[in-house]
Amino acid sequence: MPRFVNVAIGQLGPIARSEPRHAVVRRLTALMRQAHANGCDLIVYPELALTTFFPRWYMADQAEIDSYFEREMPGPETQALFALANELRIGFCLGYAELAVEDGVVHRYNTAILVDKSGQIVAKYRKVHLPGHAEHEPWRKFQHLEKRYFEPGKAFGVTGAFGGVIGMAICNDRRWPETYRVMGLQGVEMVLIGYN
């Protein structure tokens, strides 16, 4: 039986290090309104969509690093995105830096969530294949320090949403056959992949 899901790509363009989250969320909501006006059911935003791609810079101060992470989702600055999704009846996939406390231990992940048309989170994915390096390499013009700032996720799951079986991956995960094989064995029909 054919099913149709109209998916929009929420391409943000560059986010400056100094750009505050509320300004980025305004950009995200504008793209959501445009996707809705074009009849889309779902909009997919990039990896780390709420901040600049901070793994490009070496930082030693943990407080500065943690300023790029979300401690709750939705939070005070992101709630507007969830409310608009509910109002417009459009879902979204959002990539962000997640600071999670699990069993009293702090974890930092490169995360994506899938949100349904009522503005509820229905799935969460944490990036498994972290590229780059873990230590500062000063001879490089730009760093790629995902291994410094994040720990890898553990699984490729799928969820029933939008009338089908949806999976998520982030950026470098797209380069590994196991990403698709593991989700394929779970009956995935569409894989949403945000990358920066």
Phi and psi restraints in degrees (value plus and minus 20) as a CYANA .aco file:
   2 PRO   PHI     -89.0   -49.0
   2 PRO   PSI     122.8   162.8
   3 ARG   PHI    -153.4  -113.4
   3 ARG   PSI     128.4   168.4
   4 PHE   PHI    -144.3  -104.3
   4 PHE   PSI     111.2   151.2
   5 VAL   PHI    -149.0  -109.0
   5 VAL   PSI      96.5   136.5
   6 ASN   PHI    -107.6   -67.6
   6 ASN   PSI      99.5   139.5
   7 VAL   PHI    -134.6   -94.6
   7 VAL   PSI     111.0   151.0
   8 ALA   PHI    -122.9   -82.9
   8 ALA   PSI     130.5   170.5
   9 ILE   PHI    -120.9   -80.9
   9 ILE   PSI      98.1   138.1
  10 GLY   PHI    -109.9   -69.9
  10 GLY   PSI      53.7    93.7
  11 GLN   PHI     -97.5   -57.5
  11 GLN   PSI      96.1   136.1
  12 LEU   PHI    -107.6   -67.6
  12 LEU   PSI     -52.1   -12.1
  13 GLY   PHI      59.7    99.7
  13 GLY   PSI    -195.3  -155.3
  14 PRO   PHI     -86.2   -46.2
  14 PRO   PSI     127.4   167.4
  15 ILE   PHI    -139.5   -99.5
  15 ILE   PSI     102.0   142.0
  16 ALA   PHI     -91.7   -51.7
  16 ALA   PSI     132.3   172.3
  17 ARG   PHI     -78.2   -38.2
  17 ARG   PSI     -51.4   -11.4
  18 SER   PHI    -107.1   -67.1
  18 SER   PSI     -25.9    14.1
  19 GLU   PHI     -93.7   -53.7
  19 GLU   PSI     102.9   142.9
  20 PRO   PHI     -93.7   -53.7
  20 PRO   PSI     134.1   174.1
  21 ARG   PHI     -75.6   -35.6
  21 ARG   PSI     -61.5   -21.5
  22 HIS   PHI     -80.4   -40.4
  22 HIS   PSI     -52.6   -12.6
  23 ALA   PHI     -90.8   -50.8
  23 ALA   PSI     -59.3   -19.3
  24 VAL   PHI     -85.8   -45.8
  24 VAL   PSI     -62.0   -22.0
  25 VAL   PHI     -82.3   -42.3
  25 VAL   PSI     -56.8   -16.8
  26 ARG   PHI     -80.0   -40.0
  26 ARG   PSI     -60.8   -20.8
  27 ARG   PHI     -84.9   -44.9
  27 ARG   PSI     -61.2   -21.2
  28 LEU   PHI     -84.0   -44.0
  28 LEU   PSI     -62.6   -22.6
  29 THR   PHI     -88.6   -48.6
  29 THR   PSI     -55.0   -15.0
  30 ALA   PHI     -82.8   -42.8
  30 ALA   PSI     -61.8   -21.8
  31 LEU   PHI     -86.1   -46.1
  31 LEU   PSI     -57.0   -17.0
  32 MET   PHI     -83.9   -43.9
  32 MET   PSI     -62.7   -22.7
  33 ARG   PHI     -81.6   -41.6
  33 ARG   PSI     -60.8   -20.8
  34 GLN   PHI     -85.3   -45.3
  34 GLN   PSI     -62.2   -22.2
  35 ALA   PHI     -82.0   -42.0
  35 ALA   PSI     -62.8   -22.8
  36 HIS   PHI     -82.2   -42.2
  36 HIS   PSI     -63.4   -23.4
  37 ALA   PHI     -82.0   -42.0
  37 ALA   PSI     -45.4    -5.4
  38 ASN   PHI    -113.7   -73.7
  38 ASN   PSI      -9.8    30.2
  39 GLY   PHI      59.7    99.7
  39 GLY   PSI       2.5    42.5
  40 CYS   PHI    -102.3   -62.3
  40 CYS   PSI     128.8   168.8
  41 ASP   PHI    -113.2   -73.2
  41 ASP   PSI     -42.1    -2.1
  42 LEU   PHI    -174.0  -134.0
  42 LEU   PSI     119.7   159.7
  43 ILE   PHI    -143.0  -103.0
  43 ILE   PSI     114.8   154.8
  44 VAL   PHI    -129.6   -89.6
  44 VAL   PSI      98.9   138.9
  45 TYR   PHI    -115.3   -75.3
  45 TYR   PSI     145.1   185.1
  46 PRO   PHI     -91.8   -51.8
  46 PRO   PSI     152.6   192.6
  47 GLU   PHI     -80.9   -40.9
  47 GLU   PSI     121.5   161.5
  48 LEU   PHI      27.5    67.5
  48 LEU   PSI      30.7    70.7
  49 ALA   PHI     -94.5   -54.5
  49 ALA   PSI     -33.1     6.9
  50 LEU   PHI    -112.7   -72.7
  50 LEU   PSI     -28.7    11.3
  51 THR   PHI    -162.0  -122.0
  51 THR   PSI     152.9   192.9
  52 THR   PHI     -81.2   -41.2
  52 THR   PSI     143.4   183.4
  53 PHE   PHI     -98.7   -58.7
  53 PHE   PSI      61.1   101.1
  54 PHE   PHI     -85.7   -45.7
  54 PHE   PSI     -39.9     0.1
  55 PRO   PHI     -81.6   -41.6
  55 PRO   PSI     -27.1    12.9
  56 ARG   PHI     -95.1   -55.1
  56 ARG   PSI     -32.0     8.0
  57 TRP   PHI    -141.5  -101.5
  57 TRP   PSI     120.3   160.3
  58 TYR   PHI    -101.6   -61.6
  58 TYR   PSI     108.1   148.1
  59 MET   PHI    -153.4  -113.4
  59 MET   PSI     117.3   157.3
  60 ALA   PHI    -124.2   -84.2
  60 ALA   PSI     -43.1    -3.1
  61 ASP   PHI    -100.1   -60.1
  61 ASP   PSI      94.9   134.9
  62 GLN   PHI     -82.6   -42.6
  62 GLN   PSI     -53.3   -13.3
  63 ALA   PHI     -84.2   -44.2
  63 ALA   PSI     -60.1   -20.1
  64 GLU   PHI     -85.2   -45.2
  64 GLU   PSI     -64.7   -24.7
  65 ILE   PHI     -78.9   -38.9
  65 ILE   PSI     -68.5   -28.5
  66 ASP   PHI     -86.5   -46.5
  66 ASP   PSI     -38.0     2.0
  67 SER   PHI     -85.9   -45.9
  67 SER   PSI     -37.1     2.9
  68 TYR   PHI    -108.5   -68.5
  68 TYR   PSI     -26.1    13.9
  69 PHE   PHI    -121.2   -81.2
  69 PHE   PSI     127.1   167.1
  70 GLU   PHI    -113.9   -73.9
  70 GLU   PSI     112.7   152.7
  71 ARG   PHI    -114.7   -74.7
  71 ARG   PSI     -37.6     2.4
  72 GLU   PHI    -169.1  -129.1
  72 GLU   PSI     134.1   174.1
  73 MET   PHI    -165.4  -125.4
  73 MET   PSI      98.3   138.3
  74 PRO   PHI     -93.5   -53.5
  74 PRO   PSI     135.7   175.7
  75 GLY   PHI    -136.9   -96.9
  75 GLY   PSI    -197.9  -157.9
  76 PRO   PHI     -75.5   -35.5
  76 PRO   PSI     -57.3   -17.3
  77 GLU   PHI    -105.6   -65.6
  77 GLU   PSI     -38.2     1.8
  78 THR   PHI    -125.9   -85.9
  78 THR   PSI     -28.5    11.5
  79 GLN   PHI     -75.7   -35.7
  79 GLN   PSI     -54.9   -14.9
  80 ALA   PHI     -79.7   -39.7
  80 ALA   PSI     -54.4   -14.4
  81 LEU   PHI     -86.4   -46.4
  81 LEU   PSI     -62.0   -22.0
  82 PHE   PHI     -88.6   -48.6
  82 PHE   PSI     -60.7   -20.7
  83 ALA   PHI     -84.6   -44.6
  83 ALA   PSI     -60.4   -20.4
  84 LEU   PHI     -87.3   -47.3
  84 LEU   PSI     -59.0   -19.0
  85 ALA   PHI     -78.3   -38.3
  85 ALA   PSI     -64.0   -24.0
  86 ASN   PHI     -84.8   -44.8
  86 ASN   PSI     -63.3   -23.3
  87 GLU   PHI     -83.4   -43.4
  87 GLU   PSI     -65.3   -25.3
  88 LEU   PHI    -106.2   -66.2
  88 LEU   PSI     -33.6     6.4
  89 ARG   PHI      41.2    81.2
  89 ARG   PSI      34.6    74.6
  90 ILE   PHI    -153.9  -113.9
  90 ILE   PSI     119.2   159.2
  91 GLY   PHI    -110.8   -70.8
  91 GLY   PSI     149.7   189.7
  92 PHE   PHI    -172.1  -132.1
  92 PHE   PSI     137.2   177.2
  93 CYS   PHI    -139.5   -99.5
  93 CYS   PSI     104.2   144.2
  94 LEU   PHI    -147.7  -107.7
  94 LEU   PSI     108.1   148.1
  95 GLY   PHI    -115.9   -75.9
  95 GLY   PSI     119.0   159.0
  96 TYR   PHI    -179.7  -139.7
  96 TYR   PSI     146.5   186.5
  97 ALA   PHI    -108.2   -68.2
  97 ALA   PSI     102.9   142.9
  98 GLU   PHI    -130.6   -90.6
  98 GLU   PSI     106.8   146.8
  99 LEU   PHI    -124.4   -84.4
  99 LEU   PSI      94.8   134.8
 100 ALA   PHI    -140.7  -100.7
 100 ALA   PSI     118.5   158.5
 101 VAL   PHI    -127.3   -87.3
 101 VAL   PSI      94.3   134.3
 102 GLU   PHI    -144.7  -104.7
 102 GLU   PSI     101.1   141.1
 103 ASP   PHI      33.6    73.6
 103 ASP   PSI      18.9    58.9
 104 GLY   PHI      58.8    98.8
 104 GLY   PSI     -16.3    23.7
 105 VAL   PHI    -131.3   -91.3
 105 VAL   PSI     114.0   154.0
 106 VAL   PHI    -103.7   -63.7
 106 VAL   PSI     111.1   151.1
 107 HIS   PHI    -147.0  -107.0
 107 HIS   PSI     128.0   168.0
 108 ARG   PHI    -146.6  -106.6
 108 ARG   PSI     103.5   143.5
 109 TYR   PHI    -147.5  -107.5
 109 TYR   PSI     134.4   174.4
 110 ASN   PHI    -113.0   -73.0
 110 ASN   PSI      87.5   127.5
 111 THR   PHI    -139.8   -99.8
 111 THR   PSI     133.2   173.2
 112 ALA   PHI    -152.0  -112.0
 112 ALA   PSI     123.5   163.5
 113 ILE   PHI    -142.7  -102.7
 113 ILE   PSI     131.7   171.7
 114 LEU   PHI    -131.0   -91.0
 114 LEU   PSI     106.2   146.2
 115 VAL   PHI    -137.6   -97.6
 115 VAL   PSI     111.9   151.9
 116 ASP   PHI    -102.6   -62.6
 116 ASP   PSI    -197.4  -157.4
 117 LYS   PHI     -90.4   -50.4
 117 LYS   PSI     -30.3     9.7
 118 SER   PHI    -114.9   -74.9
 118 SER   PSI     -17.1    22.9
 119 GLY   PHI      62.4   102.4
 119 GLY   PSI       0.1    40.1
 120 GLN   PHI    -124.2   -84.2
 120 GLN   PSI     118.3   158.3
 121 ILE   PHI     -91.3   -51.3
 121 ILE   PSI     104.7   144.7
 122 VAL   PHI    -131.8   -91.8
 122 VAL   PSI     -33.8     6.2
 123 ALA   PHI    -178.7  -138.7
 123 ALA   PSI     131.4   171.4
 124 LYS   PHI    -154.3  -114.3
 124 LYS   PSI     120.5   160.5
 125 TYR   PHI    -152.7  -112.7
 125 TYR   PSI     118.9   158.9
 126 ARG   PHI    -137.4   -97.4
 126 ARG   PSI     105.4   145.4
 127 LYS   PHI     -71.8   -31.8
 127 LYS   PSI     108.9   148.9
 128 VAL   PHI    -110.4   -70.4
 128 VAL   PSI     -68.8   -28.8
 129 HIS   PHI    -115.3   -75.3
 129 HIS   PSI      72.6   112.6
 130 LEU   PHI    -104.5   -64.5
 130 LEU   PSI     100.7   140.7
 131 PRO   PHI    -107.4   -67.4
 131 PRO   PSI     157.6   197.6
 132 GLY   PHI      69.2   109.2
 132 GLY   PSI    -170.0  -130.0
 133 HIS   PHI    -153.2  -113.2
 133 HIS   PSI     144.3   184.3
 134 ALA   PHI    -120.1   -80.1
 134 ALA   PSI     -37.4     2.6
 135 GLU   PHI    -140.0  -100.0
 135 GLU   PSI     135.2   175.2
 136 HIS   PHI     -80.8   -40.8
 136 HIS   PSI     111.7   151.7
 137 GLU   PHI    -141.3  -101.3
 137 GLU   PSI      67.0   107.0
 138 PRO   PHI     -82.4   -42.4
 138 PRO   PSI     -38.2     1.8
 139 TRP   PHI     -94.2   -54.2
 139 TRP   PSI     -33.4     6.6
 140 ARG   PHI    -104.9   -64.9
 140 ARG   PSI     119.8   159.8
 141 LYS   PHI     -85.1   -45.1
 141 LYS   PSI     -61.1   -21.1
 142 PHE   PHI    -146.2  -106.2
 142 PHE   PSI     125.4   165.4
 143 GLN   PHI    -111.2   -71.2
 143 GLN   PSI     144.7   184.7
 144 HIS   PHI    -157.4  -117.4
 144 HIS   PSI      63.2   103.2
 145 LEU   PHI    -123.2   -83.2
 145 LEU   PSI      15.9    55.9
 146 GLU   PHI     -79.5   -39.5
 146 GLU   PSI     -56.4   -16.4
 147 LYS   PHI     -89.5   -49.5
 147 LYS   PSI     -39.1     0.9
 148 ARG   PHI    -101.3   -61.3
 148 ARG   PSI     -62.4   -22.4
 149 TYR   PHI    -114.0   -74.0
 149 TYR   PSI     -37.6     2.4
 150 PHE   PHI    -147.8  -107.8
 150 PHE   PSI     137.8   177.8
 151 GLU   PHI    -130.1   -90.1
 151 GLU   PSI     133.1   173.1
 152 PRO   PHI     -93.0   -53.0
 152 PRO   PSI     128.7   168.7
 153 GLY   PHI     -94.4   -54.4
 153 GLY   PSI     159.3   199.3
 154 LYS   PHI    -139.7   -99.7
 154 LYS   PSI     -31.9     8.1
 155 ALA   PHI    -171.8  -131.8
 155 ALA   PSI     136.4   176.4
 156 PHE   PHI    -130.2   -90.2
 156 PHE   PSI      80.1   120.1
 157 GLY   PHI    -121.5   -81.5
 157 GLY   PSI     149.6   189.6
 158 VAL   PHI    -151.3  -111.3
 158 VAL   PSI     142.4   182.4
 159 THR   PHI    -165.2  -125.2
 159 THR   PSI     129.4   169.4
 160 GLY   PHI     -99.0   -59.0
 160 GLY   PSI      98.3   138.3
 161 ALA   PHI    -181.6  -141.6
 161 ALA   PSI     133.1   173.1
 162 PHE   PHI      34.6    74.6
 162 PHE   PSI      14.3    54.3
 163 GLY   PHI      56.5    96.5
 163 GLY   PSI      -6.4    33.6
 164 GLY   PHI    -174.0  -134.0
 164 GLY   PSI    -183.0  -143.0
 165 VAL   PHI    -132.7   -92.7
 165 VAL   PSI      95.4   135.4
 166 ILE   PHI    -131.1   -91.1
 166 ILE   PSI     119.5   159.5
 167 GLY   PHI    -142.5  -102.5
 167 GLY   PSI     144.8   184.8
 168 MET   PHI    -152.9  -112.9
 168 MET   PSI     130.6   170.6
 169 ALA   PHI    -168.4  -128.4
 169 ALA   PSI     146.6   186.6
 170 ILE   PHI    -151.3  -111.3
 170 ILE   PSI     105.4   145.4
 171 CYS   PHI      22.5    62.5
 171 CYS   PSI    -124.6   -84.6
 172 ASN   PHI     -78.7   -38.7
 172 ASN   PSI     -44.5    -4.5
 173 ASP   PHI     -77.1   -37.1
 173 ASP   PSI     -47.4    -7.4
 174 ARG   PHI     -87.4   -47.4
 174 ARG   PSI     -35.4     4.6
 175 ARG   PHI    -109.6   -69.6
 175 ARG   PSI     -22.8    17.2
 176 TRP   PHI    -134.5   -94.5
 176 TRP   PSI     104.5   144.5
 177 PRO   PHI     -76.8   -36.8
 177 PRO   PSI     -53.0   -13.0
 178 GLU   PHI     -81.1   -41.1
 178 GLU   PSI     -48.6    -8.6
 179 THR   PHI     -75.1   -35.1
 179 THR   PSI     -70.6   -30.6
 180 TYR   PHI     -98.7   -58.7
 180 TYR   PSI     -55.0   -15.0
 181 ARG   PHI     -83.9   -43.9
 181 ARG   PSI     -68.5   -28.5
 182 VAL   PHI     -83.1   -43.1
 182 VAL   PSI     -64.0   -24.0
 183 MET   PHI     -90.5   -50.5
 183 MET   PSI     -55.8   -15.8
 184 GLY   PHI     -80.5   -40.5
 184 GLY   PSI     -59.1   -19.1
 185 LEU   PHI     -85.9   -45.9
 185 LEU   PSI     -37.9     2.1
 186 GLN   PHI    -118.0   -78.0
 186 GLN   PSI     -13.3    26.7
 187 GLY   PHI      64.6   104.6
 187 GLY   PSI       2.6    42.6
 188 VAL   PHI     -78.1   -38.1
 188 VAL   PSI     122.1   162.1
 189 GLU   PHI    -134.3   -94.3
 189 GLU   PSI     -47.1    -7.1
 190 MET   PHI    -165.0  -125.0
 190 MET   PSI     113.5   153.5
 191 VAL   PHI    -133.5   -93.5
 191 VAL   PSI     103.4   143.4
 192 LEU   PHI    -115.0   -75.0
 192 LEU   PSI     104.2   144.2
 193 ILE   PHI    -149.4  -109.4
 193 ILE   PSI      84.8   124.8
 194 GLY   PHI    -110.1   -70.1
 194 GLY   PSI     117.9   157.9
 195 TYR   PHI    -166.5  -126.5
 195 TYR   PSI     140.9   180.9
